[in-house]
Amino acid sequence: MASRTTRRPNEFRVVELILGAVREAGLDGAEAAVHYRMVGDSLLAFVGQRAASLLFDADVRAADESSWNREYRMVDPEAFPNITGLSTELAEVTEIQIFEVRVEALITAIEQRAAELRGA
């Protein structure tokens, strides 16, 4: 589903729900359509990426997930000072944090655009 338009009732329900929220926030017409697609495509990309990772062999998935605690902590600090400076924080980021920040950013973008259109 992450890369398809299913054209089924549950998809229509989700589209209707998100479009309603976008319109309630103050966007309509092309603005509402574009911002709905931004939300839908962003969330589907996140879910699709997570689903794809679950298809990997357990050993591959474990190595990918643990790389934040291994390889990212062992980089050359002169070549990668930002990674070195934040290696602990990078390793502590969770999937739910990423999801929550993404949703908040999408909501903020809609609210900001609605405010711009109102002239606020």
RODO-2510 file (C-alpha; in nm, 4 decimals, decimal comma):
residues 120
     n   res          X          Y          Z
     1     m     0,0000     0,0000     0,0000
     2     a     0,2878     0,2404     0,0653
     3     s     0,3538     0,2762    -0,3060
     4     r     0,0055     0,2166    -0,4450
     5     t    -0,3331     0,3794    -0,4615
     6     t    -0,5612     0,0927    -0,3627
     7     r    -0,8935     0,2589    -0,4521
     8     r    -1,0652     0,0702    -0,1727
     9     p    -1,3087     0,1836     0,1001
    10     n    -1,0489     0,1969     0,3786
    11     e    -0,8218     0,4148     0,1670
    12     f    -1,1141     0,6456     0,0908
    13     r    -1,1917     0,6676     0,4642
    14     v    -0,8345     0,7685     0,5485
    15     v    -0,8220     1,0229     0,2657
    16     e    -1,1552     1,1664     0,3793
    17     l    -1,0351     1,1907     0,7391
    18     i    -0,7098     1,3675     0,6527
    19     l    -0,8738     1,5992     0,3974
    20     g    -1,1315     1,6931     0,6618
    21     a    -0,8568     1,7762     0,9109
    22     v    -0,6651     1,9816     0,6527
    23     r    -0,9799     2,1743     0,5598
    24     e    -1,0687     2,2246     0,9252
    25     a    -0,7198     2,3715     0,9743
    26     g    -0,8062     2,6358     0,7149
    27     l    -0,6895     2,5078     0,3768
    28     d    -0,9170     2,4431     0,0807
    29     g    -0,8995     2,3760    -0,2913
    30     a    -0,5548     2,3092    -0,4362
    31     e    -0,3886     2,3967    -0,1044
    32     a    -0,5898     2,1296     0,0766
    33     a    -0,5177     1,8721    -0,1929
    34     v    -0,1423     1,9371    -0,1951
    35     h    -0,1160     1,9351     0,1824
    36     y    -0,3238     1,6168     0,2082
    37     r    -0,0837     1,4505    -0,0384
    38     m     0,2132     1,5778     0,1622
    39     v     0,0722     1,4155     0,4763
    40     g    -0,0357     1,0944     0,3055
    41     d     0,2824     1,0445     0,1073
    42     s     0,5053     1,1255     0,4060
    43     l     0,3313     0,8845     0,6395
    44     l     0,3115     0,6115     0,3771
    45     a     0,6832     0,6532     0,3059
    46     f     0,7608     0,6152     0,6756
    47     v     0,5405     0,3075     0,7096
    48     g     0,6712     0,1604     0,3837
    49     q     1,0308     0,2048     0,4960
    50     r     0,9542     0,0319     0,8250
    51     a     0,7697    -0,2522     0,6500
    52     a     1,0572    -0,2991     0,4051
    53     s     1,3063    -0,3270     0,6910
    54     l     1,0963    -0,6032     0,8446
    55     l     1,1448    -0,8057     0,5270
    56     f     1,5217    -0,8213     0,5790
    57     d     1,6803    -1,1240     0,7374
    58     a     1,6846    -1,0855     1,1180
    59     d     2,0659    -1,0687     1,1233
    60     v     2,0738    -0,7921     0,8619
    61     r     1,8047    -0,5982     1,0455
    62     a     1,9876    -0,6343     1,3785
    63     a     2,3137    -0,5123     1,2220
    64     d     2,1377    -0,2107     1,0702
    65     e     1,9672    -0,1238     1,3980
    66     s     2,2826    -0,1612     1,6050
    67     s     2,4971     0,0454     1,3679
    68     w     2,4034     0,3606     1,5595
    69     n     2,5732     0,2105     1,8674
    70     r     2,8738     0,0721     1,6787
    71     e     2,9884     0,2208     1,3497
    72     y     2,8496     0,5678     1,4135
    73     r     3,0425     0,5880     1,7407
    74     m     3,3673     0,4820     1,5705
    75     v     3,3853     0,7419     1,2903
    76     d     3,6829     0,9728     1,2559
    77     p     3,5987     1,2795     1,4692
    78     e     3,7954     1,5104     1,2401
    79     a     3,6129     1,3949     0,9278
    80     f     3,2720     1,3698     1,0975
    81     p     3,2583     1,6142     1,3900
    82     n     2,8780     1,6403     1,3894
    83     i     2,8282     1,2648     1,4012
    84     t     3,0913     1,2362     1,6749
    85     g     2,9326     1,5155     1,8749
    86     l     2,5876     1,3573     1,8616
    87     s     2,6663     0,9848     1,8478
    88     t     2,4980     0,9142     2,1824
    89     e     2,1862     1,1077     2,0870
    90     l     2,1692     0,9415     1,7437
    91     a     2,1783     0,5984     1,9073
    92     e     1,8952     0,6893     2,1449
    93     v     1,6426     0,7972     1,8800
    94     t     1,3412     0,5650     1,8634
    95     e     1,0997     0,4864     1,5814
    96     i     0,8114     0,6396     1,7777
    97     q     1,0082     0,9631     1,8259
    98     i     1,0717     0,9862     1,4532
    99     f     0,7038     0,9226     1,3792
   100     e     0,5832     1,1792     1,6338
   101     v     0,8235     1,4490     1,5120
   102     r     0,7260     1,3810     1,1508
   103     v     0,3547     1,4123     1,2277
   104     e     0,4140     1,7297     1,4293
   105     a     0,6163     1,8804     1,1418
   106     l     0,3388     1,7994     0,8947
   107     i     0,0745     1,9567     1,1205
   108     t     0,2924     2,2645     1,1718
   109     a     0,3382     2,3051     0,7955
   110     i    -0,0397     2,2969     0,7449
   111     e    -0,1013     2,5426     1,0282
   112     q     0,1649     2,7814     0,8960
   113     r     0,0258     2,7731     0,5429
   114     a    -0,3287     2,8336     0,6688
   115     a    -0,2020     3,1317     0,8728
   116     e    -0,0234     3,2697     0,5640
   117     l    -0,3417     3,2441     0,3589
   118     r    -0,5387     3,4229     0,6322
   119     g    -0,2769     3,6958     0,6294
   120     a    -0,1823     3,6353     0,9904
***
